[in-house]
Amino acid sequence: MPVVIPAPELRDFVTALFTSAVPDPAHAATITEVLLWASLRGVDSHGVARVPRYLELLDSGEANATPVLSFTGSAAGVAVLDADRAPGPVALTAAAAEAISRARAGGIGAVGVRRTVHTGAIGYYTSQIAAEGLIGIAFVAGMPNMSYPGVTGAAVATSPLAISVPAAPGRPPVLLDMATAGIALGKIAQYRNAGRQLPEGVAATADGTPTTDPALAKMPLPLGGAKGAGMSLVFELLTSVLVGAPIVSSFHSDDPQGRVHRQNALIIALDPAAFGDPVSFVEAVTATLDTLHGLPKAAEDDIRYPGEHSAGVAASRAANGIPVNPKVWAELELAADKFGVALPAPAR
């Protein structure tokens, strides 16, 4: 059974762990916020389950605990952030804020991010943009860990895409947050921890043979076959290649740095006011969602738009606590002992 921890106590606990690992308290709080956001919304593969791994990345130096973030770019709506191997939540939160600022000034803000480490659930960053009344779009490219049609072994990354669109006050924004793989690596680990078989057609062994055994699964298969693989390749071009930090070509070369863990991203903010009346835009979004909700049901299940279900999960978990997998909880107990941080008490 999972250990259920009240959300405020879990937030304080995780913040204390990261405060012990990074000198800047603001960075510790930012990493925590991104991971807790995912856990609250039921995206457990990208939530507090990642805390031990983030601590490992910081301890090993793969993630820079004291990064110097630097923006460059002469075009009004465009910037490039060199993240100096900052943890992804630190880098992409800064990039989203810069994209918002540039969109406010000129209608669009596009920020490329170079040299970050594990971006987390990228829906968080586009949601931050949508909370400002803007449209948020994000792409991420990382280390090859997914198959590609016709290739033996890992060829491209499980590169994710997120799009957030603001809705009427009182409604959660539309949030599409998806990987180009049929399943995330973190999800495979969840199946492994739970001793459950994987669905058909989502994962493969190291040589690319499809498998449903989570103990044998070493990489995800592309979502929709060639479609997911093609999207991943294009996202590599729109992020890594665009900011002069290619990953795929470097990974598959003799470059000794080619397999050093890193990720790149592109975050875009669009101001609806630059395209017309922003009030009419939100009203039309709301009308579209109402139309969707009003369509004939095929079953007893509710009709939901992307992001609506996870917003409901967030409300429930904020009130009742966040379940933590026993294996993850054991890892957090070890981290608490290492850093001298008190464990939070489970919810009653």
Phi and psi in degrees as a GROMACS rama.xvg file:
@    title "Ramachandran Plot"
@    xaxis  label "Phi"
@    yaxis  label "Psi"
@TYPE xy
-68.9626  155.607  PRO-2
-91.0736  124.193  VAL-3
-100.472  121.311  VAL-4
-116.895  132.172  ILE-5
-55.4811  138.284  PRO-6
-56.4175  -45.5684  ALA-7
-62.2504  -40.1062  PRO-8
-67.9184  -38.0647  GLU-9
-67.0239  -38.4283  LEU-10
-62.0034  -45.6679  ARG-11
-62.9306  -40.5381  ASP-12
-63.9901  -49.875  PHE-13
-64.6209  -38.5588  VAL-14
-61.5798  -41.1417  THR-15
-63.2214  -39.4321  ALA-16
-61.4054  -47.9611  LEU-17
-71.8269  -28.7277  PHE-18
-64.0296  -29.4416  THR-19
-76.9311  -17.3883  SER-20
-104.22  -23.0885  ALA-21
-128.133  140.521  VAL-22
-68.1658  -31.5264  PRO-23
-87.89  113.139  ASP-24
-59.1944  -32.2175  PRO-25
-64.9021  -38.3736  ALA-26
-66.4189  -41.0977  HIS-27
-60.6062  -43.4187  ALA-28
-66.2492  -37.5392  ALA-29
-66.718  -45.842  THR-30
-59.2282  -45.2826  ILE-31
-59.4056  -45.6501  THR-32
-59.0075  -42.6954  GLU-33
-67.269  -43.4008  VAL-34
-69.1235  -40.3624  LEU-35
-67.0516  -35.4718  LEU-36
-57.5208  -44.6713  TRP-37
-65.8342  -44.3477  ALA-38
-63.1964  -41.5236  SER-39
-59.3838  -38.757  LEU-40
-85.8384  4.34929  ARG-41
85.7063  7.25522  GLY-42
-90.0079  67.5174  VAL-43
-65.3796  -25.542  ASP-44
-65.1666  -21.9752  SER-45
-116.669  14.2391  HIS-46
-100.607  -136.042  GLY-47
-64.1563  -15.6621  VAL-48
-60.4395  -22.1433  ALA-49
-87.2264  -8.88844  ARG-50
-56.7007  -50.1384  VAL-51
-57.7891  -39.6979  PRO-52
-66.9442  -41.485  ARG-53
-61.5498  -40.4477  TYR-54
-64.2818  -37.5058  LEU-55
-63.5866  -45.1702  GLU-56
-60.6541  -40.1614  LEU-57
-70.7013  -41.0852  LEU-58
-67.0314  -36.7205  ASP-59
-79.7987  -16.3313  SER-60
90.1125  -3.38237  GLY-61
-60.0658  -38.5877  GLU-62
-103.864  133.57  ALA-63
-81.8944  118.874  ASN-64
-74.7503  -17.3414  ALA-65
-130.466  59.9026  THR-66
-72.3236  152.774  PRO-67
-111.875  104.996  VAL-68
-81.8476  132.458  LEU-69
-135.839  128.898  SER-70
-98.7234  139.125  PHE-71
-134.181  164.256  THR-72
135.252  131.335  GLY-73
-100.609  -19.789  SER-74
-74.2624  143.782  ALA-75
-59.9969  -39.16  ALA-76
-100.147  7.60185  GLY-77
-131.187  140.91  VAL-78
-147.324  158.127  ALA-79
-122.62  129.09  VAL-80
-104.087  118.579  LEU-81
-88.1577  112.517  ASP-82
-84.6156  -8.69847  ALA-83
54.9099  39.5822  ASP-84
61.8111  29.3638  ARG-85
-65.9263  149.668  ALA-86
-54.0942  142.536  PRO-87
-51.5499  -43.9924  GLY-88
-58.6699  -35.9196  PRO-89
-68.7092  -47.0285  VAL-90
-68.0982  -48.2121  ALA-91
-75.9528  -26.9567  LEU-92
-64.8114  -42.094  THR-93
-65.1054  -40.2948  ALA-94
-65.713  -40.3764  ALA-95
-63.7862  -40.7295  ALA-96
-63.1763  -39.4732  ALA-97
-67.8487  -39.8604  GLU-98
-63.3949  -40.133  ALA-99
-61.8939  -46.0723  ILE-100
-60.9051  -44.0886  SER-101
-70.8284  -34.5769  ARG-102
-67.6465  -37.2235  ALA-103
-61.5452  -36.038  ARG-104
-81.5878  -35.1607  ALA-105
-134.854  9.91157  GLY-106
92.7009  -26.0099  GLY-107
-146.737  141.304  ILE-108
-134.564  123.035  GLY-109
-123.888  122.319  ALA-110
-124.316  117.106  VAL-111
-85.532  140.695  GLY-112
-118.052  125.595  VAL-113
-115.669  135.468  ARG-114
64.0879  61.7046  ARG-115
-115.06  179.026  THR-116
-134.528  115.573  VAL-117
48.108  102.78  HIS-118
-80.6372  -11.9339  THR-119
75.5995  -164.211  GLY-120
-73.8866  108.205  ALA-121
-73.477  -11.7028  ILE-122
-61.483  -24.4605  GLY-123
-59.7488  -44.5721  TYR-124
-71.4491  -40.3736  TYR-125
-69.6496  -30.8069  THR-126
-66.1317  -36.2023  SER-127
-62.9835  -37.06  GLN-128
-68.1211  -44.343  ILE-129
-63.9449  -32.0886  ALA-130
-63.4085  -19.7658  ALA-131
-93.0124  9.42775  GLU-132
81.4145  13.3344  GLY-133
-109.83  164.469  LEU-134
-91.6189  130.932  ILE-135
-113.642  135.923  GLY-136
-133.775  136.223  ILE-137
-144.275  141.471  ALA-138
-126.687  147.328  PHE-139
-135.425  141.937  VAL-140
-125.016  143.715  ALA-141
-141.327  -157.638  GLY-142
-71.9798  137.319  MET-143
-55.2762  122.909  PRO-144
-147.621  15.0046  ASN-145
-135.581  151.142  MET-146
-74.4408  167.667  SER-147
-139.294  138.497  TYR-148
-51.9527  126.117  PRO-149
89.5722  -3.99996  GLY-150
-109.278  140.255  VAL-151
-90.1054  125.61  THR-152
85.88  -176.674  GLY-153
-68.2169  134.872  ALA-154
-126.392  -43.4771  ALA-155
-130.6  179.643  VAL-156
-99.5732  162.211  ALA-157
-81.3056  53.0538  THR-158
-60.9189  124.544  SER-159
-91.5778  163.576  PRO-160
-132.34  139.059  LEU-161
-136.801  138.899  ALA-162
-134.737  128.328  ILE-163
-122.192  135.211  SER-164
-126.65  126.377  VAL-165
-66.7177  141.87  PRO-166
-113.718  -174.834  ALA-167
-63.6458  153.232  ALA-168
-52.1285  136.627  PRO-169
91.7201  -9.88619  GLY-170
-111.156  143.391  ARG-171
-67.2226  148.787  PRO-172
-64.6866  155.763  PRO-173
-66.1748  130.31  VAL-174
-139.107  106.327  LEU-175
-97.6245  117.764  LEU-176
-134.594  109.036  ASP-177
-146.652  153.578  MET-178
-96.1934  165.617  ALA-179
-85.5446  5.10994  THR-180
-103.925  160.617  ALA-181
-70.9404  -19.1302  GLY-182
-157.15  146.921  ILE-183
-81.2135  152.56  ALA-184
-58.1862  -38.2953  LEU-185
-62.7288  -33.8984  GLY-186
-67.8275  -38.2726  LYS-187
-59.8217  -42.3365  ILE-188
-62.5687  -37.4542  ALA-189
-63.1195  -42.9735  GLN-190
-62.9413  -39.8944  TYR-191
-64.3712  -45.6022  ARG-192
-63.8618  -33.1986  ASN-193
-87.8255  -6.1432  ALA-194
67.8214  30.9106  GLY-195
-107.187  147.257  ARG-196
-73.4291  145.762  GLN-197
-77.4201  154.967  LEU-198
-63.8079  158.993  PRO-199
-66.1548  141.568  GLU-200
76.2146  18.776  GLY-201
-115.103  -16.218  VAL-202
-144.046  161.768  ALA-203
-141.883  162.974  ALA-204
-74.8173  178.962  THR-205
-60.618  -28.3635  ALA-206
-92.8864  4.08774  ASP-207
96.897  6.18218  GLY-208
-78.2568  123.503  THR-209
-58.1553  142.322  PRO-210
-149.065  153.534  THR-211
-108.268  2.20828  THR-212
-88.2064  111.73  ASP-213
-64.5186  -21.5595  PRO-214
-72.9042  -26.0304  ALA-215
-96.7348  -18.869  LEU-216
-68.9215  122.78  ALA-217
-114.31  -17.3299  LYS-218
-155.794  150.345  MET-219
-76.2437  159.018  PRO-220
-97.3937  149.125  LEU-221
-62.1177  142.195  PRO-222
-66.3164  120.883  LEU-223
71.2282  22.908  GLY-224
64.6451  -118.085  GLY-225
-63.9694  -26.3356  ALA-226
-66.4555  -50.8612  LYS-227
-64.5144  -39.1853  GLY-228
-64.0171  -42.5687  ALA-229
-64.6352  -39.7991  GLY-230
-61.3315  -43.2772  MET-231
-59.778  -44.4896  SER-232
-62.8357  -43.0501  LEU-233
-65.1019  -38.9899  VAL-234
-64.5633  -33.6054  PHE-235
-61.0874  -39.921  GLU-236
-69.9579  -37.173  LEU-237
-78.0717  -14.3316  LEU-238
-116.486  -78.7554  THR-239
-57.3299  -52.2722  SER-240
-67.1616  -38.2921  VAL-241
-61.5211  -36.3891  LEU-242
-97.5953  13.3472  VAL-243
72.3949  28.8015  GLY-244
-136.077  60.8162  ALA-245
-60.1923  141.033  PRO-246
-106.424  -50.481  ILE-247
-59.2923  -50.0096  VAL-248
-66.2075  -35.3747  SER-249
-69.8746  -40.9953  SER-250
-60.7142  -39.8567  PHE-251
-93.7853  21.8115  HIS-252
-115.566  -171.688  SER-253
-90.388  7.05215  ASP-254
-62.0133  119.615  ASP-255
-62.3584  -21.6717  PRO-256
-91.9752  -0.462713  GLN-257
-62.7447  -25.9767  GLY-258
-108.854  15.8431  ARG-259
-74.4749  126.88  VAL-260
-59.0765  128.523  HIS-261
-165.361  162.301  ARG-262
-141.497  157.48  GLN-263
-130.975  161.459  ASN-264
-151.814  164.622  ALA-265
-135.701  123.271  LEU-266
-118.277  130.105  ILE-267
-124.512  135.468  ILE-268
-119.751  131.255  ALA-269
-117.973  132.027  LEU-270
-93.837  113.802  ASP-271
-55.6986  -26.174  PRO-272
-63.8196  -24.8398  ALA-273
-76.06  -13.4574  ALA-274
-106.693  -7.07467  PHE-275
155.047  -149.393  GLY-276
-81.196  115.035  ASP-277
-65.6737  -29.2665  PRO-278
-66.8053  -44.7558  VAL-279
-62.4324  -35.387  SER-280
-62.109  -50.2789  PHE-281
-63.1519  -39.6366  VAL-282
-62.3865  -40.1174  GLU-283
-69.8352  -36.3358  ALA-284
-60.6269  -46.8182  VAL-285
-62.0013  -42.2384  THR-286
-63.1058  -38.1507  ALA-287
-64.9465  -43.476  THR-288
-66.8245  -39.057  LEU-289
-62.914  -39.1247  ASP-290
-62.0886  -44.0257  THR-291
-59.6182  -47.2136  LEU-292
-62.7601  -28.1408  HIS-293
-88.9245  -2.557  GLY-294
-69.1943  153.467  LEU-295
-59.0512  134.875  PRO-296
-81.2083  139.51  LYS-297
-86.2811  -18.4613  ALA-298
-152.742  -170.272  ALA-299
-79.9373  -12.3014  GLU-300
-64.8371  149.1  ASP-301
-70.0609  150.831  ASP-302
-91.5933  121.528  ILE-303
-127.889  147.659  ARG-304
-90.4642  161.866  TYR-305
-57.5776  128.896  PRO-306
96.8612  -16.1923  GLY-307
-71.4782  -44.7609  GLU-308
-63.5002  -46.4656  HIS-309
-66.3828  -29.1225  SER-310
-66.6629  -37.1284  ALA-311
-66.9258  -39.5285  GLY-312
-61.7516  -41.1749  VAL-313
-61.1697  -42.4961  ALA-314
-63.5133  -41.5417  ALA-315
-66.4409  -45.3798  SER-316
-71.0459  -30.7728  ARG-317
-64.1145  -33.6932  ALA-318
-84.7101  -34.9493  ALA-319
-112.516  -8.69926  ASN-320
109.121  162.181  GLY-321
-106.825  121.14  ILE-322
-74.0408  135.221  PRO-323
-120.415  126.778  VAL-324
-55.1596  138.622  ASN-325
-54.3268  -39.9116  PRO-326
-65.3805  -41.5162  LYS-327
-64.7408  -41.1154  VAL-328
-61.7068  -39.5323  TRP-329
-62.4542  -39.0385  ALA-330
-67.119  -37.3875  GLU-331
-68.3158  -33.7459  LEU-332
-62.9897  -40.996  GLU-333
-64.5775  -41.7472  LEU-334
-64.0755  -40.3445  ALA-335
-61.8956  -41.3646  ALA-336
-66.2198  -41.0229  ASP-337
-62.8838  -43.0744  LYS-338
-96.777  1.60202  PHE-339
66.9501  38.9985  GLY-340
-108.384  133.857  VAL-341
-70.8711  137.864  ALA-342
-76.1379  141.883  LEU-343
-75.3865  153.172  PRO-344
-82.2287  140.401  ALA-345
-61.3493  155.237  PRO-346
-65.9571  148.624  ALA-347
